[in-house]
Amino acid sequence: MAEQMSLTADAIVVGSGPGGATVARELARGGRRVLLLERGQDHRRMPWYGTYLGAMLYSDHASLLFTREGLQIVRPLMVGGATSMYCGCAAPPPAWLASRYGVDVEQEVSETVEELEVAPLPSAQRGEGSTRIAEAGRALGYDWQPQLKLMRLGRAQPHDCSATCMLGCRCGAKWSAAEFVDDAVVAGADLRTGARVERVLIEGGSAAGVAGTLGGRPFTARAGTVVLAAGGIGTPRILQASGFREAGQGSTMDATLMVYGVAKGPGIGSEPPMTWAWHDEDAGFMLSTLIDPWLLYPITAALSGPRRLASWARYGSTLGVMIKLRDELSGGVSARSISKPLGARDRERLGHARQLAERILAEAGCDRGSIFATPLRGTHPGSTARVGALVGADLQAETRGLYVCDASAFPEALGRPTVLTLIGMGKRLGRALLAS
């Protein structure tokens, strides 16, 4: 049998997405010995990064991960986590996160906006087709605005920015949490990839480390502070294996639907994704300009009905509106499955949003007969180790020294881009740990 590996640190961070990477960077820069454990690998400099093949290699179940109800979930497993395959979008945290739950990250988010130069893309880069959708929405009385972006075009290499940047940014314009990982490593953090953490070690009511496999070998790592940031699916599974039975009971997904239509003129497939958006806070959804990458489009079209597959030939003229729903708590995550049923209220709101998206596409010049909706998918798994249920406002569990800093800690679905909120939570937690 392989000899068990033993590691030690002041703090262990499990997961290198925006929450985990930020905590690791804060602690390492503060002089703590940080062990950062990531299940996946660093694919950024590999030739397949940002390609269709790459997306299959570094996402869970080759991007074919589904809930029991059939919602598709794309779950990147690599350095940088979900920010490796997101659209580079940013949004401030909702006001209710501080007022109802005591998680006030406004100062940390403001710092991040300045540090990462968060802003909409210049008007020339928002895309002709995308802008046409936004103008159609405005004509119908909805206040579409340029979407905030975690992108800096000045540092980009020559590129063709299009929907394929969701597979991974090959030009370097889009920020990812892997950059904070790099900062943490420079500050002294010990990054270990290929680390599958199975459980938290608990001794005398306090966190004492973690155990699992590292490169296929069994290992234990000991530290008095453990931060779980393995995401809305990974974190509750680790907690369940550690004796926290309430973990994973209930989840949110920011359930997402795409509505497509064919119009005269250019479509949005060759344009940066999600450059315009409109939020209906009262109804609990947002709309944005988005389309699946060219090679993935026929799959989603066919799942919408065999006759929709023919629309692939007109991909270059296709417009798309994404609906992101702030769904209610339901279902949950277990060791072997994920469940996310939508209740009657969620379906009613989703139906309303779909009708609105169809009206906007028609206003933008799409043939009404060409408009159709894709199957539902889950984009932001979360609320599986919630503030107010499993952790407090300080993100600490009842077990001393054990913290959660990822989307699983969200008390409710955000219904908006999550990265700024997660960075804010990571900075807040890291600074609190240094102060203590």
C-alpha positions as CSV (number, residue, x, y, z in Angstrom):
1,M,0.0,0.0,0.0
2,A,1.1,3.5,-0.7
3,E,2.7,5.3,2.3
4,Q,0.5,8.1,3.6
5,M,1.8,11.6,3.0
6,S,1.6,14.1,5.9
7,L,1.6,17.9,5.5
8,T,1.3,20.8,7.9
9,A,0.3,24.4,7.7
10,D,-1.2,27.3,9.6
11,A,-4.2,27.3,7.4
12,I,-5.6,24.9,4.8
13,V,-7.8,26.2,1.9
14,V,-9.7,23.6,-0.1
15,G,-10.5,24.9,-3.6
16,S,-9.0,27.7,-5.8
17,G,-12.1,29.4,-7.1
18,P,-12.7,33.1,-6.3
19,G,-13.5,32.5,-2.6
20,G,-10.6,30.1,-1.9
21,A,-8.0,31.9,-4.0
22,T,-8.8,35.2,-2.3
23,V,-8.6,33.8,1.3
24,A,-5.3,32.0,0.4
25,R,-3.9,35.3,-1.0
26,E,-4.9,37.3,2.0
27,L,-3.5,34.8,4.5
28,A,-0.2,34.2,2.6
29,R,0.4,37.9,2.2
30,G,-0.2,38.2,5.9
31,G,2.6,35.8,6.7
32,R,0.6,32.6,7.4
33,R,1.8,29.2,6.1
34,V,-1.0,28.4,3.6
35,L,-1.7,25.0,2.0
36,L,-4.0,25.5,-1.0
37,L,-5.5,22.2,-2.2
38,E,-7.1,22.0,-5.7
39,R,-8.7,18.9,-7.1
40,G,-8.0,19.8,-10.7
41,Q,-4.9,20.9,-12.6
42,D,-3.6,24.2,-14.0
43,H,-4.5,24.0,-17.7
44,R,-4.0,27.7,-18.5
45,R,-0.8,27.2,-20.5
46,M,-1.8,24.0,-22.3
47,P,-2.7,24.0,-26.0
48,W,-6.2,22.7,-25.3
49,Y,-7.1,25.5,-22.9
50,G,-10.0,27.5,-24.2
51,T,-11.0,24.8,-26.7
52,Y,-14.0,22.4,-26.9
53,L,-11.7,19.5,-26.0
54,G,-10.3,21.4,-23.1
55,A,-13.7,22.2,-21.7
56,M,-14.4,18.5,-21.7
57,L,-11.1,17.7,-20.0
58,Y,-11.4,20.1,-17.1
59,S,-15.1,20.1,-16.3
60,D,-16.8,17.5,-14.2
61,H,-18.2,14.6,-16.2
62,A,-17.0,16.3,-19.4
63,S,-19.7,19.0,-19.0
64,L,-22.3,16.3,-18.9
65,L,-23.2,16.6,-15.3
66,F,-27.0,16.6,-14.7
67,T,-29.3,16.9,-11.7
68,R,-31.9,14.2,-11.2
69,E,-34.4,16.5,-12.8
70,G,-32.3,17.0,-15.9
71,L,-30.6,20.4,-15.3
72,Q,-27.2,20.5,-16.9
73,I,-24.4,21.9,-14.7
74,V,-21.0,22.9,-16.0
75,R,-18.6,22.5,-13.1
76,P,-14.9,23.3,-14.0
77,L,-12.4,21.4,-11.9
78,M,-9.1,23.3,-12.3
79,V,-7.0,26.1,-10.8
80,G,-9.3,29.1,-10.8
81,G,-12.5,27.1,-10.5
82,A,-15.6,28.3,-12.2
83,T,-13.9,31.6,-13.3
84,S,-12.0,29.5,-15.8
85,M,-15.2,29.1,-17.9
86,Y,-17.4,32.1,-17.0
87,C,-18.3,35.2,-19.0
88,G,-16.2,37.6,-17.1
89,C,-19.3,39.3,-15.6
90,A,-19.4,41.3,-12.3
91,A,-22.2,42.6,-10.1
92,P,-22.3,44.1,-6.6
93,P,-23.7,41.9,-3.9
94,P,-27.4,42.3,-3.2
95,A,-28.2,44.7,-0.3
96,W,-30.1,41.9,1.5
97,L,-26.9,39.9,2.1
98,A,-25.8,42.5,4.7
99,S,-29.2,43.7,6.0
100,R,-30.8,40.2,6.5
101,Y,-27.7,38.0,7.1
102,G,-25.0,40.3,8.4
103,V,-22.5,39.5,5.6
104,D,-21.4,43.0,4.8
105,V,-18.7,43.0,2.1
106,E,-19.3,46.4,0.6
107,Q,-15.9,47.8,1.4
108,E,-14.1,44.7,0.2
109,V,-16.0,44.7,-3.1
110,S,-15.3,48.4,-3.6
111,E,-11.6,47.7,-3.2
112,T,-11.9,44.8,-5.7
113,V,-13.7,47.0,-8.3
114,E,-10.8,49.4,-8.2
115,E,-8.0,46.8,-8.0
116,L,-9.4,44.8,-11.0
117,E,-10.6,47.8,-13.0
118,V,-14.2,46.4,-13.1
119,A,-16.2,48.3,-15.8
120,P,-18.3,47.7,-18.8
121,L,-16.6,47.0,-22.1
122,P,-16.2,50.1,-24.4
123,S,-19.2,50.6,-26.6
124,A,-17.2,49.4,-29.7
125,Q,-16.6,46.0,-28.1
126,R,-20.2,45.3,-26.9
127,G,-21.2,43.9,-30.3
128,E,-23.6,45.0,-33.0
129,G,-26.1,42.2,-32.4
130,S,-25.9,42.4,-28.7
131,T,-26.5,46.2,-28.8
132,R,-29.5,45.6,-31.0
133,I,-31.0,43.3,-28.4
134,A,-30.4,46.0,-25.7
135,E,-31.9,48.7,-27.8
136,A,-35.0,46.5,-28.4
137,G,-35.4,46.0,-24.7
138,R,-35.1,49.7,-24.1
139,A,-37.7,50.3,-26.8
140,L,-40.1,48.1,-24.9
141,G,-39.5,50.1,-21.7
142,Y,-36.8,48.0,-19.9
143,D,-33.6,49.7,-18.7
144,W,-30.9,47.5,-20.3
145,Q,-27.4,48.6,-19.3
146,P,-23.9,47.7,-20.2
147,Q,-22.8,44.7,-18.1
148,L,-19.9,45.2,-15.7
149,K,-16.9,43.1,-16.7
150,L,-13.8,41.6,-15.1
151,M,-11.9,42.2,-18.3
152,R,-9.0,44.4,-19.2
153,L,-8.7,44.6,-23.0
154,G,-5.3,46.4,-22.8
155,R,-3.5,43.3,-21.7
156,A,-5.1,41.0,-24.3
157,Q,-3.1,39.2,-27.0
158,P,-4.5,39.3,-30.5
159,H,-7.7,37.4,-30.3
160,D,-11.1,36.7,-31.7
161,C,-13.3,37.4,-28.7
162,S,-16.5,35.5,-29.1
163,A,-18.9,33.1,-27.3
164,T,-16.0,30.5,-27.2
165,C,-14.4,32.5,-24.4
166,M,-16.8,30.6,-22.1
167,L,-14.5,27.6,-22.8
168,G,-11.6,29.5,-21.3
169,C,-10.0,32.8,-22.1
170,R,-7.1,32.3,-24.5
171,C,-6.2,36.0,-25.0
172,G,-5.6,36.9,-21.4
173,A,-8.2,39.7,-21.2
174,K,-10.5,38.0,-18.8
175,W,-9.6,37.9,-15.1
176,S,-9.8,34.5,-13.4
177,A,-9.2,33.4,-9.8
178,A,-6.0,31.6,-10.9
179,E,-4.4,35.1,-10.9
180,F,-5.0,35.4,-7.2
181,V,-3.6,31.8,-6.8
182,D,-0.4,33.0,-8.5
183,D,-0.3,35.9,-6.1
184,A,-0.7,33.6,-3.1
185,V,2.1,31.3,-4.4
186,V,4.4,34.2,-4.8
187,A,3.6,35.2,-1.2
188,G,4.6,31.7,0.0
189,A,1.4,29.6,-0.3
190,D,1.9,25.9,-1.1
191,L,-0.3,25.0,-4.0
192,R,-1.0,21.2,-4.5
193,T,-3.1,20.2,-7.5
194,G,-4.7,16.8,-8.0
195,A,-5.8,16.9,-4.3
196,R,-9.1,15.2,-3.6
197,V,-10.1,16.2,-0.1
198,E,-12.6,13.7,1.4
199,R,-13.2,14.9,5.0
200,V,-12.2,17.4,7.6
201,L,-10.3,16.1,10.6
202,I,-12.0,17.2,13.9
203,E,-10.4,16.9,17.3
204,G,-11.9,18.2,20.6
205,G,-14.6,20.1,18.7
206,S,-12.1,22.0,16.6
207,A,-10.9,21.6,13.0
208,A,-7.5,19.9,12.9
209,G,-6.9,19.4,9.2
210,V,-8.1,17.4,6.3
211,A,-7.7,13.9,4.7
212,G,-7.9,12.6,1.2
213,T,-5.7,11.6,-1.7
214,L,-3.1,13.7,-3.4
215,G,-2.0,12.5,-6.8
216,G,-3.6,9.2,-6.0
217,R,-1.7,8.7,-2.7
218,P,-3.5,9.0,0.7
219,F,-2.6,12.1,2.6
220,T,-3.4,14.1,5.8
221,A,-2.8,17.7,6.2
222,R,-2.9,19.3,9.7
223,A,-3.8,22.9,10.5
224,G,-5.9,24.8,13.1
225,T,-7.8,26.6,10.4
226,V,-9.6,24.9,7.5
227,V,-11.5,26.9,4.9
228,L,-13.7,24.9,2.5
229,A,-14.1,26.6,-0.8
230,A,-14.8,23.6,-3.1
231,G,-18.0,25.0,-4.5
232,G,-21.7,24.5,-4.0
233,I,-21.3,20.8,-4.8
234,G,-17.9,19.9,-3.5
235,T,-18.1,21.6,-0.1
236,P,-21.3,20.0,1.1
237,R,-20.0,16.6,0.1
238,I,-16.9,17.1,2.2
239,L,-19.0,18.3,5.1
240,Q,-21.3,15.3,4.9
241,A,-18.4,12.9,5.0
242,S,-17.2,14.8,8.1
243,G,-20.4,14.3,10.0
244,F,-22.4,17.4,9.1
245,R,-25.7,15.8,8.1
246,E,-27.4,19.1,7.5
247,A,-25.0,20.0,4.7
248,G,-26.4,19.7,1.2
249,Q,-30.0,19.9,2.4
250,G,-31.5,22.4,-0.1
251,S,-29.8,24.2,-2.9
252,T,-30.1,27.0,-5.3
253,M,-28.8,27.0,-8.9
254,D,-29.6,30.5,-10.5
255,A,-31.6,28.4,-13.0
256,T,-30.8,29.6,-16.5
257,L,-32.7,29.4,-19.8
258,M,-31.5,30.6,-23.2
259,V,-34.0,32.0,-25.8
260,Y,-32.8,32.2,-29.4
261,G,-34.1,33.7,-32.6
262,V,-32.9,34.3,-36.2
263,A,-32.8,37.9,-37.5
264,K,-31.4,39.7,-40.6
265,G,-27.9,41.0,-40.0
266,P,-25.1,39.7,-37.7
267,G,-25.9,37.5,-34.8
268,I,-24.0,37.5,-31.5
269,G,-21.9,34.3,-31.8
270,S,-18.8,36.2,-32.8
271,E,-19.3,38.9,-30.1
272,P,-18.1,38.9,-26.4
273,P,-20.8,37.2,-24.3
274,M,-23.1,39.1,-21.8
275,T,-22.1,42.7,-22.7
276,W,-25.6,44.0,-21.9
277,A,-28.1,43.1,-19.1
278,W,-31.3,44.1,-17.4
279,H,-32.2,43.1,-13.8
280,D,-35.8,42.8,-12.6
281,E,-35.2,42.7,-8.8
282,D,-38.8,42.5,-7.9
283,A,-39.5,39.5,-10.3
284,G,-36.2,37.9,-9.3
285,F,-34.5,37.4,-12.7
286,M,-32.0,39.0,-15.0
287,L,-31.7,39.0,-18.8
288,S,-28.5,39.3,-20.8
289,T,-27.1,38.9,-24.3
290,L,-25.7,35.4,-24.7
291,I,-25.5,32.4,-27.0
292,D,-23.9,29.0,-26.8
293,P,-20.5,28.5,-28.6
294,W,-20.8,27.3,-32.2
295,L,-20.1,23.6,-31.6
296,L,-22.3,23.4,-28.5
297,Y,-25.2,25.2,-30.1
298,P,-26.5,22.3,-32.2
299,I,-26.6,20.1,-29.0
300,T,-28.8,22.5,-27.1
301,A,-30.9,23.2,-30.2
302,A,-31.5,19.5,-30.8
303,L,-32.5,19.0,-27.2
304,S,-35.2,21.7,-27.7
305,G,-36.7,19.6,-30.6
306,P,-35.3,17.9,-33.7
307,R,-36.5,20.6,-36.0
308,R,-34.5,23.2,-34.1
309,L,-31.3,21.6,-35.2
310,A,-31.7,23.1,-38.6
311,S,-31.2,26.6,-37.0
312,W,-27.5,25.8,-36.7
313,A,-27.1,26.7,-40.3
314,R,-28.2,30.2,-39.4
315,Y,-25.9,30.5,-36.3
316,G,-24.2,33.6,-37.8
317,S,-27.6,35.5,-37.7
318,T,-28.8,34.2,-34.4
319,L,-29.5,36.4,-31.4
320,G,-29.8,35.1,-27.9
321,V,-31.2,36.3,-24.6
322,M,-30.2,34.5,-21.4
323,I,-32.6,34.3,-18.5
324,K,-31.1,33.8,-15.0
325,L,-33.6,33.1,-12.3
326,R,-33.2,33.8,-8.6
327,D,-34.6,30.4,-7.7
328,E,-36.0,29.3,-4.4
329,L,-34.3,26.8,-2.1
330,S,-35.1,23.2,-3.0
331,G,-33.6,19.8,-3.6
332,G,-30.0,19.2,-2.4
333,V,-26.6,17.6,-2.9
334,S,-25.7,14.1,-1.7
335,A,-22.6,12.0,-2.1
336,R,-23.9,10.4,-5.3
337,S,-26.5,12.8,-6.8
338,I,-27.7,16.4,-7.2
339,S,-31.4,17.4,-7.1
340,K,-32.9,20.7,-8.1
341,P,-36.7,20.7,-8.7
342,L,-38.4,24.0,-9.5
343,G,-41.4,24.9,-7.6
344,A,-44.6,26.5,-8.9
345,R,-43.5,30.0,-8.1
346,D,-40.2,29.6,-9.9
347,R,-41.9,28.1,-13.0
348,E,-44.3,31.0,-13.1
349,R,-41.5,33.6,-12.9
350,L,-39.5,31.7,-15.5
351,G,-42.5,31.7,-17.9
352,H,-42.9,35.4,-17.5
353,A,-39.3,36.0,-18.2
354,R,-39.4,33.8,-21.3
355,Q,-42.3,35.7,-22.7
356,L,-40.4,38.9,-22.2
357,A,-37.3,37.5,-23.8
358,E,-39.3,36.4,-26.8
359,R,-40.9,39.9,-27.2
360,I,-37.4,41.5,-27.1
361,L,-36.1,39.2,-29.7
362,A,-39.0,39.9,-31.9
363,E,-38.5,43.6,-31.4
364,A,-34.9,43.1,-32.4
365,G,-36.0,41.7,-35.8
366,C,-36.1,38.0,-35.2
367,D,-38.7,36.0,-37.1
368,R,-41.2,34.8,-34.5
369,G,-41.3,31.4,-36.0
370,S,-37.6,31.0,-35.4
371,I,-37.7,31.8,-31.7
372,F,-37.3,28.9,-29.2
373,A,-36.0,28.2,-25.7
374,T,-33.3,25.7,-24.7
375,P,-33.6,23.2,-21.9
376,L,-33.1,24.6,-18.4
377,R,-29.6,24.5,-16.8
378,G,-28.0,25.3,-13.5
379,T,-25.3,27.8,-13.5
380,H,-24.4,28.7,-9.9
381,P,-24.8,25.8,-7.5
382,G,-25.0,27.2,-4.1
383,S,-26.7,27.6,-0.7
384,T,-25.8,24.0,0.3
385,A,-23.9,25.1,3.5
386,R,-25.8,28.3,4.1
387,V,-25.2,31.3,6.3
388,G,-27.9,31.0,9.0
389,A,-28.1,27.2,8.7
390,L,-24.7,25.7,8.8
391,V,-22.3,28.7,9.2
392,G,-22.6,32.1,10.9
393,A,-22.2,35.5,9.4
394,D,-18.5,35.1,10.0
395,L,-18.6,32.0,7.8
396,Q,-17.5,29.7,10.7
397,A,-19.3,26.5,11.4
398,E,-20.1,25.3,14.9
399,T,-16.8,23.4,14.8
400,R,-14.1,26.0,15.7
401,G,-11.6,26.8,13.0
402,L,-13.8,25.4,10.2
403,Y,-15.0,27.9,7.6
404,V,-16.9,27.9,4.3
405,C,-16.1,30.5,1.7
406,D,-17.8,29.8,-1.6
407,A,-21.3,29.8,-3.2
408,S,-22.4,27.1,-0.8
409,A,-22.5,29.7,1.9
410,F,-24.9,32.0,0.1
411,P,-28.1,32.1,2.2
412,E,-30.2,32.6,-0.9
413,A,-29.6,32.6,-4.7
414,L,-28.1,35.8,-5.8
415,G,-29.7,35.7,-9.3
416,R,-26.7,37.7,-10.6
417,P,-23.0,37.3,-11.3
418,T,-21.4,35.9,-8.1
419,V,-17.7,36.6,-8.4
420,L,-17.4,40.0,-6.8
421,T,-19.5,38.8,-3.9
422,L,-17.2,35.8,-3.4
423,I,-14.0,37.8,-3.6
424,G,-15.5,40.2,-1.0
425,M,-16.3,37.3,1.2
426,G,-12.8,35.9,0.8
427,K,-11.1,39.2,1.6
428,R,-13.4,39.7,4.7
429,L,-12.7,36.2,6.0
430,G,-8.9,36.4,5.3
431,R,-8.6,39.6,7.1
432,A,-10.7,38.4,10.1
433,L,-8.4,35.3,10.4
434,L,-5.3,37.4,10.3
435,A,-6.7,39.7,13.0
436,S,-7.5,36.8,15.2
